[in-house]
Amino acid sequence: MLVYLLRRLLLAAAVFAVVSFISFVVFAAPLDPTWREFGPVNSPARQALREQFHLNDPAVAQYWRWVKGTVTGNPDVTHSVFASIRVWPEVWAALGHTALLAGLALVLVTVFGVGIGVVAAWRPGTALDTLVRTGSYVTWSIPAFLLAVLLQLLLTRLALNYDVHPFPVRGLPEPGEAGTGIHFVAVWLQHLVLPVVVISVSFIGYYARVVRSAMLVSLQEPYAWTARSKGLDEWRVATRHALRNSLIPFVSLLTLDFGALFTASLVADFVFQQEGLASFLALAVRDADPFEVQPLVLVAAASVLVFSVLGDLMTSWLDPRIRFG
C-alpha cells in the first residue's frame, strides 16, 4: 500500500508539473503583448524589458525560474514570478471560502446521498423507493446556476411581499455588522446555507441512486444471505454487511465527479456573491489579467489530483481485498 501511495503521489506530482508548465506558457510567459505602453514591438525599450525579464530565453528556462521564484518567494527573478506572488495571497483567501462551500456540500452529499440510497434499497418497490428515484431524476436534471437563481427570486419575493427573511440571498456579513463571537459565526453560517444547498441538491439525488443500485446488488450476495440465515433482520443486513461494499462505487464516482462539485461551488459562489474563487475569476477576466487566471488553473488541478489520491485510499480501506499494484 505504501509503495502504491508513493507511486500515486509521484504520478500526481508529474501531472501537476505538466499542467503548471502549460498554464505558465499560456498565461505567464507571453508578457510582451501586455507592454504596449513601452512603445512598438521592436523599440529599444521593449527589447530592454525582454532582456531584463529573460523573455528571449526558451519557455522551459523561463518556467524553471518561475518555479524557483514562486517557491522561494523571490520577486526579482522575472516579472511573471512577481505577478504570480502578488496575487497568491488573494487566491488563498478566496480558495478558503470556496473550499469551505465544497467541503460542507460534500458532507451533505455523503450523509443524505448514502442515507437516502440505503433507505430506498431497504424497501425496494415501495412508495418511498419510487419517491427517491423520481426525486433523484428531478434534482439531477436541475443545473446549479438555475436552482441558485430560482432560490434567489423566491426568497427575494418572500422578503418583499411578506417581510420574511429565512436566509440571506447574497454576500457575506462584515464583522462590524453582525456582532462578534458566536453571534457573528451564526450569522456567517446562515449566509452559507443557500450556496451549500445549491451545490448539494443535484449530487444528493444522483448518488442516492448510485448507493441504492449498489445496495440492491450487495443484498443478493452470499454473505448477505448468510447473515439472514443467522437471524439478522433486513435493516441490520443492509447497514452492517451490504453498506460497506456499496460505498465503493459511491467513493469511486465521487472522486471522478469532484471536478463537477468544484465547478458547482464556483457557480454558487458567483451567483450568491460570496467572494470566493468565482468572484476572483470574474475580476481576473474583467481585467484581462493572465496572472490572476493562472493560479486558479493550478488550484483546480491540485484539488482534483489530491481528491483522486484520497479516493483511491478510501476505496482500499473500504475493501481490503483491493490491492493496488
C-alpha positions in Angstrom: 0.0 0.0 0.0 2.8 2.4 0.9 4.5 1.7 -2.4 1.3 2.4 -4.3 0.8 5.6 -2.4 4.3 6.8 -3.3 3.8 5.9 -6.9 0.4 7.7 -6.9 1.9 10.8 -5.4 4.8 10.9 -7.9 2.3 10.5 -10.7 0.1 13.3 -9.3 3.2 15.5 -9.0 4.2 14.8 -12.6 0.7 15.6 -13.8 0.7 18.8 -11.8 4.1 19.8 -13.3 2.7 19.3 -16.8 -0.4 21.4 -16.0 1.7 24.1 -14.4 4.0 24.3 -17.4 1.1 24.6 -19.8 -0.6 27.2 -17.7 2.7 29.1 -17.5 3.2 29.1 -21.2 -0.4 30.2 -21.8 -0.7 32.8 -19.1 2.6 34.0 -17.8 5.3 33.6 -20.5 3.8 35.8 -23.3 4.3 39.1 -21.4 5.5 41.2 -24.4 2.0 42.0 -25.8 0.9 43.4 -22.4 3.7 46.1 -22.5 2.3 48.3 -25.3 2.9 51.4 -23.3 6.6 50.9 -23.7 6.5 51.6 -27.4 6.5 49.5 -30.6 7.4 45.8 -30.5 10.9 46.3 -31.9 11.6 49.5 -29.9 14.7 49.7 -27.7 12.6 50.0 -24.5 10.7 46.8 -25.3 13.9 45.0 -26.1 15.5 46.1 -22.8 12.4 44.7 -21.0 12.8 41.4 -22.8 16.4 41.1 -21.7 15.7 42.3 -18.2 13.0 39.7 -17.7 14.6 37.0 -19.7 11.8 36.8 -22.3 14.2 35.9 -25.0 15.0 32.6 -23.2 13.3 29.3 -24.0 10.0 28.7 -22.3 11.5 25.9 -20.3 14.1 28.2 -18.8 11.5 30.8 -18.0 9.3 28.2 -16.4 12.2 26.9 -14.2 12.9 30.5 -13.0 9.2 30.9 -12.3 9.1 27.7 -10.2 12.1 28.8 -8.2 10.8 32.3 -7.7 7.4 31.1 -6.7 8.8 28.5 -4.2 11.4 30.9 -2.7 9.2 34.0 -2.8 11.8 36.0 -4.7 10.1 38.7 -6.8 13.3 39.7 -8.6 13.6 36.6 -10.8 11.2 37.5 -13.5 8.2 39.8 -14.0 5.9 36.7 -14.2 7.1 35.5 -10.8 6.4 38.8 -9.3 3.0 38.9 -10.7 2.2 35.4 -9.5 3.4 36.1 -6.0 1.4 39.3 -5.9 -1.9 37.5 -6.5 -1.4 34.3 -4.5 -2.4 35.8 -1.1 -5.7 36.9 -2.7 -6.1 33.4 -4.2 -5.6 31.7 -0.9 -8.2 33.9 0.8 -10.7 33.2 -2.0 -9.8 29.5 -2.1 -10.5 29.2 1.7 -14.2 30.2 1.2 -14.8 28.1 -1.9 -13.2 25.1 -0.2 -15.5 25.6 2.8 -18.5 25.6 0.5 -17.3 22.5 -1.3 -16.5 20.7 2.0 -19.9 21.4 3.5 -21.6 20.3 0.4 -19.5 17.1 0.3 -20.7 16.3 3.9 -24.3 16.8 2.9 -23.9 14.7 -0.2 -22.3 11.9 1.7 -24.8 11.9 4.6 -28.0 12.4 2.6 -26.9 10.6 -0.6 -25.9 7.5 1.3 -28.7 7.6 3.8 -31.5 8.0 1.2 -29.9 5.3 -1.0 -29.8 2.8 1.8 -33.4 3.5 2.9 -34.6 3.1 -0.7 -32.8 -0.2 -1.2 -34.1 -1.4 2.2 -37.6 -1.1 0.9 -37.4 -1.6 -2.9 -40.6 -1.2 -4.9 -42.4 0.7 -2.2 -43.7 4.3 -2.4 -40.6 5.5 -0.6 -38.4 3.9 -3.2 -40.4 5.4 -6.0 -40.3 8.8 -4.4 -36.5 8.6 -4.1 -36.0 7.5 -7.7 -38.3 10.2 -9.0 -36.8 12.9 -6.8 -33.3 12.0 -7.9 -34.2 12.4 -11.5 -35.7 15.8 -10.8 -32.8 17.1 -8.7 -30.1 15.8 -11.0 -31.7 17.5 -14.0 -31.7 21.0 -12.4 -28.4 22.9 -13.2 -26.8 24.5 -10.2 -27.0 28.0 -11.6 -30.7 27.7 -12.4 -31.5 26.4 -8.9 -29.5 29.3 -7.4 -31.3 31.9 -9.4 -34.7 30.4 -8.6 -33.9 30.4 -4.9 -32.8 34.0 -5.1 -36.0 35.0 -6.8 -38.2 33.1 -4.4 -36.6 34.4 -1.3 -36.5 37.9 -2.6 -40.2 37.7 -3.4 -40.9 36.5 0.2 -38.8 39.3 1.6 -40.6 42.0 -0.5 -44.2 40.7 -0.2 -44.3 39.1 3.2 -41.3 40.5 5.0 -39.9 37.0 5.5 -36.1 36.7 5.6 -35.2 33.0 6.1 -31.7 33.2 4.6 -29.6 35.9 3.0 -29.5 35.7 -0.8 -26.1 37.3 -1.4 -22.9 38.4 0.2 -21.2 37.7 3.5 -21.5 39.6 6.7 -18.9 42.1 7.8 -17.5 41.7 11.4 -18.9 45.0 12.5 -22.3 44.5 11.0 -23.2 41.1 12.6 -21.8 41.5 16.1 -18.9 39.4 17.4 -18.3 35.9 18.7 -20.9 33.2 18.4 -23.5 35.6 17.0 -21.2 36.5 14.2 -20.4 32.9 13.4 -24.1 32.0 13.4 -24.9 34.9 11.0 -22.0 33.9 8.8 -23.1 30.3 8.6 -26.6 31.5 7.8 -25.2 33.1 4.7 -23.7 29.8 3.6 -27.0 27.8 3.7 -28.2 28.7 0.2 -24.9 28.1 -1.6 -24.3 24.8 0.1 -27.9 23.6 -0.7 -27.5 24.6 -4.3 -24.2 22.7 -4.6 -25.6 19.6 -2.9 -29.1 19.0 -4.2 -28.3 17.5 -7.6 -25.4 15.4 -6.3 -27.6 14.0 -3.5 -30.2 12.8 -5.9 -27.6 11.2 -8.2 -25.6 9.5 -5.5 -28.7 8.3 -3.7 -29.4 6.3 -6.9 -25.8 5.1 -7.1 -25.9 3.8 -3.5 -29.4 2.3 -4.0 -28.3 0.3 -7.0 -25.1 -0.9 -5.3 -27.1 -1.9 -2.2 -29.6 -3.9 -4.2 -26.7 -5.9 -5.7 -24.9 -6.3 -2.3 -28.1 -7.5 -0.6 -28.2 -10.5 -3.0 -24.6 -11.5 -2.3 -23.9 -14.8 -0.5 -22.7 -13.0 2.7 -26.0 -11.2 2.9 -27.9 -14.4 2.8 -25.6 -15.9 5.3 -26.3 -13.0 7.7 -30.1 -13.5 7.2 -29.7 -17.2 8.0 -28.2 -16.2 11.3 -31.4 -14.4 12.2 -30.4 -10.8 11.4 -33.3 -8.6 10.2 -33.1 -6.8 6.8 -32.1 -3.5 8.2 -29.1 -4.9 10.0 -28.1 -6.9 7.0 -28.2 -3.7 4.9 -26.3 -1.5 7.3 -23.8 -3.9 8.8 -22.9 -6.1 5.8 -24.1 -4.6 2.5 -23.4 -0.9 3.1 -19.6 -1.1 3.2 -19.3 -2.8 -0.2 -21.9 -0.4 -1.6 -19.8 2.6 -0.7 -17.0 1.6 -3.1 -18.8 2.7 -6.3 -20.0 5.8 -4.4 -16.4 6.8 -3.5 -15.1 6.0 -7.0 -17.7 8.1 -8.8 -17.5 10.9 -6.3 -13.7 11.0 -6.9 -14.3 11.3 -10.6 -17.0 13.9 -10.2 -15.1 16.1 -7.8 -14.4 18.5 -10.7 -18.1 18.9 -11.2 -18.6 19.5 -7.5 -15.8 22.1 -7.6 -17.5 23.8 -10.6 -20.8 23.8 -8.8 -19.1 25.5 -5.9 -17.8 28.2 -8.2 -21.3 28.7 -9.7 -22.9 29.1 -6.2 -20.1 31.4 -5.1 -20.6 33.6 -8.2 -24.5 33.8 -8.0 -24.6 34.4 -4.3 -21.6 36.8 -4.4 -19.6 35.0 -1.7 -16.2 36.5 -2.5 -14.7 33.1 -3.3 -12.7 31.9 -6.3 -15.5 32.6 -8.8 -15.6 36.2 -7.8 -11.8 36.4 -8.1 -12.0 34.7 -11.5 -14.7 37.2 -12.7 -12.5 40.1 -11.8 -9.5 38.5 -13.5 -11.5 38.0 -16.7 -12.8 41.5 -16.5 -9.3 43.0 -16.0 -7.9 40.6 -18.7 -5.1 39.8 -16.2 -3.5 36.4 -17.0 -1.6 36.4 -13.7 -4.8 36.2 -11.9 -6.2 33.3 -14.0 -3.1 31.2 -13.8 -3.3 30.5 -10.0 -6.9 29.4 -10.4 -5.9 26.8 -13.0 -3.2 25.5 -10.7 -5.6 25.4 -7.7 -8.2 23.5 -9.6 -5.7 21.0 -10.9 -4.2 20.4 -7.5 -7.6 19.9 -5.9 -8.7 17.3 -8.4 -5.4 15.4 -8.1 -5.4 15.4 -4.3 -9.0 14.2 -4.2 -8.3 11.5 -6.7 -5.5 10.1 -4.4 -7.7 10.3 -1.3 -10.5 8.5 -3.2 -8.1 5.6 -4.1 -7.0 5.3 -0.5 -10.6 5.3 0.7 -11.6 2.6 -1.7 -8.7 0.4 -0.5 -9.8 1.0 3.1 -13.5 0.0 2.4 -12.5 -3.2 0.7 -9.1 -4.7 1.9 -9.3 -7.2 -0.9 -8.4 -4.4 -3.3 -4.7 -4.2 -3.8 -3.2 -1.6 -6.0 -0.2 -2.6 -8.0 
